[in-house]
Amino acid sequence: MGALLERLSADLAEKLAGLCVFRGAFGVDIVAHVGGDNALIGKLRDLELIQREEDAPDGSARHGIHPVVREYLLGRLTEAQREAHHLRAAEYYREQILRLGRDKLPADLSGEQRRVIAIDGLEELARQTKDMDLARWAVNKGLAWREQLFAAQRYEEAFAIVDALGYMVGRTQRDLFKALLRDSIASREGPDKAVAQGNLAALLQDEGRLDEALAVHEDAYRTFEELGHKANMAVSLNMQSRVYQVKGDYDRAIEAQQSSLDIRCEIGNEEGQAISLHQLSILYRIKKDYDRALEVSKEAEAIDRRRGYEAGLAGDLQEQGLILNQMGWPQEAFTLFQESLEINRRIGDGSGAADSVGEIGKLLMDAGDTREAIAAFTECRDIHRRLNNPAKLAIDLDMLGHIHELQGEFVAALEKYQQALELVQKYHPASVPIVEQHIARVREKLQQEENDQP
């Protein structure tokens, strides 16, 4: 086998290696993605390097690669070559998600814009409830996309996919998923084990089991430390910082995030540096150290501008708007929120756009421009309905209720508060007493109006 593989032409070996990074059987669409066709399939079958396996539901042939062939070819690649193959495979899954219901995308979109729109679409598909087969398809494609990105060491992009799929996993597969992850942790070693640990910790964190999540993240960090995988060590520290942040231990969150930043600076990972700086900015803002928060956010902005990373830049500007607003400079904050909104709309990030519009709505409300504020939160509501994000939709409805109440429109306010209550009862029980207070207050005002009528 080794002698045969050694005699392959460079082009044939390249295409075969491109197929090797796809796990499981593949069809003609994947073959075409790596630059092949039916002739390539025939040649590889004649050489007995691939074999026909199960057919697809439409009857088309699917083929697989023997594990010995796969490991031999992948073992000969340099790290840069493996990364390139995994990134190309990730593009395949990204484009599959994009093509579903998005036939009229502009042809000149950048790769980053396509990624952001695909993430947005993936979240929408996974959250919808009308076609559960479609939702499961989205989860499977999303997980395959995540796997390829993780193999290419694009960790933050991979985590964004996990976030997009979290609702679906939590709704239908959480216990099964956790059991599978624990099996993986027990049976695997090295990076694969640490990846499973990271995914388990994310689920535990989502359930509010923060101490358990933190312990799993720490185990993952030690695994990567033993392997000398500094990039992964930085990611683990970043995740630990986020758990500390949720726990309200902001000093330890800053300490962990600063350690992550130090490693990322050491290995020259600019993408990771911008992420750590952005998280540090949030933490310093929470601690009301506004000057330091603004300073590190501008450092993140400089990196994202240099890299041309528009999604990151939009987040930086949004964060700076929050800082300036808390410092008492609402007009300057308004300008930054608008800049962030413009970028998010341009790259197709619906969720990011809603965040910007929401902050603009709050400023408009504070300025007494209730009409424009209602328009802003109505836009947020429509976006979150489209994305099927009930938690944020509840916030939008609560804000709309508040504005109507300020205007003396108590019937409209009561309607919005009641709609918000239905959502928080299911998706955020801790907020139920707050919304119930709003409802009780508005009902008293309605009763007072009735009593005052002649």
C-alpha positions in Angstrom: 0.0 0.0 0.0 2.8 2.4 0.9 4.5 1.8 -2.4 1.3 2.5 -4.3 0.6 5.7 -2.5 4.2 6.9 -3.0 3.7 6.5 -6.8 0.6 8.7 -6.9 0.9 11.9 -8.9 1.0 15.1 -6.9 -2.5 16.1 -8.1 -4.1 12.8 -7.4 -2.5 12.6 -3.9 -3.7 16.2 -3.2 -7.3 15.4 -4.1 -7.2 12.1 -2.2 -5.9 13.9 0.9 -8.7 16.4 0.5 -11.2 13.6 0.7 -9.4 12.0 3.7 -10.4 14.9 6.0 -14.1 14.1 5.5 -15.2 11.5 8.0 -17.6 8.8 6.8 -18.8 8.1 3.2 -18.7 10.8 0.6 -20.6 11.5 -2.6 -19.9 13.2 -5.9 -20.6 16.7 -4.3 -17.7 16.3 -1.9 -15.5 14.9 -4.7 -16.4 18.0 -6.8 -15.6 20.2 -3.8 -12.0 19.0 -3.8 -11.7 19.4 -7.6 -12.6 15.9 -8.7 -15.2 14.3 -10.9 -16.5 10.8 -11.8 -13.3 10.1 -13.6 -11.4 10.6 -10.3 -13.8 8.3 -8.5 -13.2 5.6 -11.2 -9.4 5.9 -11.0 -9.4 5.7 -7.2 -11.6 2.7 -7.3 -9.4 1.0 -9.9 -6.5 1.5 -7.6 -8.6 0.2 -4.7 -7.9 3.3 -2.7 -11.6 3.9 -2.1 -14.5 1.5 -2.1 -18.2 1.8 -2.7 -20.2 1.9 0.6 -23.9 2.7 1.3 -25.9 4.6 -1.3 -27.4 8.0 -0.6 -31.3 8.2 -0.2 -31.5 9.4 -3.8 -29.7 6.3 -5.0 -26.4 8.0 -5.9 -23.2 6.1 -5.0 -21.2 6.9 -1.9 -17.6 5.9 -1.3 -15.3 5.5 1.7 -11.5 5.5 2.2 -9.9 2.7 4.1 -8.5 4.0 7.5 -5.0 2.8 6.7 -5.0 4.9 3.5 -6.4 7.9 5.4 -3.9 7.8 8.2 -1.0 7.3 5.8 -1.9 10.2 3.6 -2.7 12.6 6.4 0.4 11.6 8.3 2.6 12.7 5.3 1.1 16.2 5.3 2.6 19.2 6.9 0.6 21.1 9.6 -0.1 23.9 7.1 -1.3 21.4 4.5 -3.6 19.7 6.9 -5.0 23.0 8.0 -5.7 24.0 4.4 -7.6 20.7 3.7 -9.6 21.1 6.9 -10.5 24.7 6.0 -11.6 23.6 2.6 -13.8 20.9 4.1 -15.2 23.5 6.5 -16.1 25.7 3.5 -18.1 22.8 2.1 -20.4 22.6 5.2 -20.6 26.3 5.4 -21.8 26.5 1.8 -24.4 23.7 2.3 -26.0 25.8 5.1 -25.8 29.0 3.0 -27.5 27.4 0.0 -30.6 26.4 2.0 -33.0 29.3 1.3 -30.3 31.8 0.4 -30.1 31.6 -3.4 -29.8 35.3 -3.9 -26.7 36.1 -1.9 -24.4 38.7 -3.5 -21.6 37.1 -5.4 -19.0 39.4 -4.0 -19.4 38.5 -0.3 -16.1 37.9 1.5 -15.4 34.6 3.3 -16.0 36.3 6.6 -19.3 37.6 5.5 -20.3 34.2 4.2 -19.3 32.7 7.6 -21.4 35.2 9.6 -24.5 34.7 7.4 -24.1 30.9 7.6 -23.9 31.1 11.4 -27.0 33.3 11.5 -28.8 30.8 9.2 -27.6 27.8 11.2 -29.0 29.2 14.4 -32.3 30.0 12.7 -32.6 26.5 11.2 -31.7 24.7 14.5 -34.2 26.8 16.4 -37.2 26.4 14.1 -39.8 23.8 15.2 -41.9 23.3 12.0 -39.6 20.8 10.5 -37.6 18.8 13.0 -35.9 16.7 10.3 -34.5 20.0 8.9 -33.4 21.1 12.4 -31.5 17.8 12.9 -30.0 18.2 9.4 -28.7 21.6 10.5 -27.3 20.3 13.7 -25.4 17.5 11.9 -24.0 19.8 9.3 -23.1 22.4 11.9 -21.3 19.8 14.0 -19.4 18.6 10.9 -18.5 22.2 10.2 -17.3 22.7 13.8 -15.2 19.6 13.6 -13.3 20.8 10.5 -12.7 24.2 12.0 -11.4 22.8 15.2 -9.1 20.5 13.3 -7.8 23.6 11.5 -7.2 25.3 14.9 -9.9 27.9 14.2 -11.2 27.5 17.8 -13.2 30.7 18.2 -15.0 30.1 15.0 -15.7 26.6 16.1 -17.1 27.8 19.4 -19.4 30.2 17.5 -21.0 27.2 15.9 -21.5 25.4 19.2 -23.2 28.6 20.5 -25.5 28.7 17.4 -26.5 25.0 18.0 -26.8 25.2 21.8 -30.6 25.7 21.8 -31.2 22.6 19.7 -28.9 20.5 21.7 -30.5 21.7 24.9 -34.0 21.2 23.7 -33.7 17.6 22.3 -30.3 16.0 23.0 -28.7 17.5 26.1 -28.6 14.4 28.3 -27.6 12.1 25.4 -24.9 14.6 24.3 -23.5 14.9 27.8 -23.3 11.1 28.1 -21.5 10.9 24.8 -19.1 13.6 25.8 -18.3 11.8 29.1 -17.7 8.5 27.2 -15.3 10.5 24.9 -13.4 11.9 27.8 -13.0 8.5 29.4 -11.9 6.8 26.2 -9.8 9.4 24.5 -6.4 10.9 25.1 -4.7 14.1 24.1 -6.4 16.9 22.1 -9.6 14.8 21.3 -10.1 14.3 25.1 -9.7 18.0 25.8 -12.1 19.0 23.0 -14.8 16.8 24.6 -14.0 18.3 27.9 -14.5 21.8 26.5 -17.9 20.9 25.0 -19.0 19.3 28.3 -18.0 22.3 30.3 -20.0 24.5 27.9 -23.1 22.5 28.5 -22.6 22.5 32.3 -22.1 26.2 32.2 -25.3 26.7 30.3 -27.1 24.7 33.0 -25.7 26.9 35.7 -23.4 24.3 37.1 -20.5 26.7 37.2 -18.2 24.9 39.6 -18.4 21.7 37.6 -17.9 23.6 34.4 -14.8 25.3 35.8 -13.3 22.0 37.0 -13.8 20.5 33.5 -12.2 23.6 31.9 -9.2 23.3 34.3 -8.8 19.6 33.4 -8.8 20.5 29.7 -6.2 23.2 30.4 -3.9 20.6 32.1 -4.3 18.2 29.2 -3.2 20.9 26.7 -0.4 22.0 29.0 1.0 18.5 29.1 0.9 18.4 25.3 2.5 21.8 25.0 -0.5 23.1 22.9 -0.3 26.7 23.8 -3.1 27.9 21.5 -5.4 25.5 23.2 -4.2 26.5 26.6 -5.1 30.1 25.8 -8.6 29.0 24.7 -9.1 27.0 28.0 -8.1 30.1 30.0 -10.5 32.2 28.0 -13.3 29.8 28.8 -12.3 29.7 32.5 -12.5 33.5 32.5 -16.0 33.4 31.1 -17.1 31.1 33.9 -15.6 33.3 36.5 -17.4 36.2 34.9 -20.8 34.4 35.2 -19.9 33.6 38.8 -19.3 37.3 39.5 -15.7 36.8 40.4 -14.4 39.5 38.1 -10.9 39.7 39.5 -10.2 36.1 38.8 -11.9 36.4 35.4 -9.5 39.2 34.5 -6.5 37.2 35.8 -7.5 34.2 33.6 -8.2 36.3 30.6 -4.9 38.2 30.9 -3.1 34.9 31.1 -4.8 33.9 27.9 -3.8 37.2 26.3 -0.2 36.7 27.3 0.0 33.3 25.7 -1.7 34.6 22.5 0.9 37.4 22.3 3.7 34.9 22.9 2.6 32.7 19.9 1.6 35.7 17.7 -2.1 34.8 17.5 -3.6 38.2 16.6 -7.1 36.8 16.3 -6.9 35.4 19.8 -5.4 38.7 21.1 -8.4 40.7 19.8 -10.8 38.2 21.4 -9.0 38.4 24.8 -8.8 42.2 24.7 -12.5 42.4 23.9 -13.3 40.2 26.9 -11.0 42.2 29.1 -12.8 45.4 28.0 -16.1 43.9 29.1 -14.7 42.9 32.5 -13.2 46.3 33.2 -16.5 47.9 32.2 -18.3 45.7 34.6 -15.9 46.8 37.3 -16.4 50.5 36.2 -12.8 50.9 35.3 -13.9 52.8 32.2 -10.6 54.2 31.2 -8.9 50.8 31.2 -11.9 49.3 29.5 -11.8 51.8 26.6 -8.0 51.4 26.3 -8.1 47.7 25.8 -11.2 47.8 23.5 -9.3 50.3 21.2 -6.4 47.8 21.2 -8.8 45.1 20.0 -10.3 47.5 17.4 -6.8 48.2 16.0 -6.1 44.5 15.5 -9.5 43.8 13.9 -9.1 46.8 11.6 -5.7 45.6 10.6 -7.0 42.0 10.0 -10.1 43.3 8.2 -12.2 41.3 10.6 -15.5 43.1 10.4 -17.5 41.0 12.8 -14.9 41.6 15.5 -14.8 45.3 14.6 -18.6 45.6 15.0 -18.3 44.0 18.5 -15.5 46.4 19.5 -17.5 49.5 18.4 -20.5 48.1 20.3 -18.5 47.6 23.4 -17.0 51.1 23.2 -20.5 52.5 22.8 -21.5 50.8 26.0 -18.5 52.1 27.9 -19.1 55.7 26.7 -22.7 55.6 27.6 -21.9 54.5 31.1 -19.4 57.3 31.3 -22.2 59.8 30.5 -21.5 60.4 26.8 -24.7 59.2 25.1 -24.2 61.1 21.9 -20.8 59.6 21.3 -22.2 56.2 22.2 -25.0 56.6 19.7 -22.6 57.2 16.9 -20.6 54.1 17.8 -23.8 52.0 17.9 -24.8 53.2 14.5 -21.3 52.3 13.1 -21.6 48.9 14.6 -25.1 48.5 13.2 -24.0 49.5 9.7 -21.2 46.8 9.8 -23.5 44.1 11.1 -26.1 44.8 8.4 -23.4 44.8 5.7 -22.0 41.4 6.8 -25.5 39.9 7.4 -25.2 39.4 11.2 -28.8 39.6 12.3 -28.1 38.9 15.9 -25.4 41.6 16.1 -27.6 44.1 14.3 -30.3 43.5 16.9 -27.9 44.2 19.7 -26.9 47.5 18.1 -30.5 48.5 17.4 -31.5 47.6 21.0 -28.8 49.9 22.5 -29.9 52.7 20.1 -33.5 52.1 21.2 -32.5 52.6 24.9 -30.7 55.9 24.1 -33.8 57.1 22.1 -36.0 56.2 25.0 -33.7 58.0 27.5 -33.9 61.1 25.2 -37.7 61.0 25.2 -38.0 60.0 21.5 -40.5 57.3 22.3 -41.7 56.9 18.7 -38.3 56.1 17.4 -37.6 53.9 20.4 -40.7 51.8 19.7 -39.6 51.4 16.1 -36.1 50.3 17.2 -37.4 47.7 19.7 -40.0 46.5 17.2 -37.1 45.8 14.8 -35.3 43.9 17.5 -38.5 41.9 18.2 -38.8 41.0 14.5 -35.2 39.9 14.2 -35.3 37.8 17.3 -38.6 36.2 16.1 -36.9 35.3 12.8 -33.9 33.9 14.7 -36.3 32.1 17.1 -34.5 33.5 20.1 -37.1 33.5 22.8 -34.9 34.8 25.6 -34.0 38.0 23.7 -37.5 38.3 22.3 -38.8 38.5 25.9 -36.4 41.4 26.6 -37.7 43.2 23.5 -41.3 42.8 24.5 -40.5 43.9 28.1 -38.9 47.1 26.7 -41.8 47.8 24.4 -44.1 47.4 27.4 -42.0 49.8 29.4 -42.2 52.5 26.6 -45.9 52.1 26.2 -46.3 52.4 30.0 -44.3 55.7 30.0 -46.6 57.0 27.3 -49.7 56.2 29.3 -50.7 53.5 26.9 -51.5 51.0 29.6 -53.5 48.5 27.5 -50.6 48.2 25.0 -48.1 47.9 27.8 -50.1 45.2 29.5 -50.2 43.2 26.3 -46.4 43.4 25.8 -45.7 42.5 29.4 -48.0 39.5 29.2 -46.3 38.3 26.1 -42.9 38.7 27.8 -44.1 36.8 30.8 -45.1 33.8 28.7 -41.6 33.6 27.4 -39.7 34.2 30.6 -41.8 31.5 32.4 -40.3 29.0 30.0 -36.9 30.4 29.1 -35.8 32.6 32.0 -37.7 31.8 35.2 -35.6 34.1 37.3 -37.1 37.1 35.6 -40.7 36.0 36.2 -41.1 38.1 39.5 -39.9 41.2 37.7 -42.3 40.9 34.8 -45.1 40.0 37.2 -44.4 43.3 39.1 -44.7 45.2 35.8 -48.0 43.6 35.0 -49.4 44.2 38.5 -48.3 47.9 38.3 -50.0 48.4 34.9 -53.2 46.7 36.1 -53.3 49.1 39.0 -53.0 52.1 36.6 -55.7 50.7 34.4 -58.0 50.3 37.4 -57.2 53.8 38.5 -58.1 55.1 35.1 -61.5 53.3 35.3 -62.1 54.7 38.8 -61.3 58.3 37.6 -63.8 58.1 34.7 -67.0 60.1 35.5 
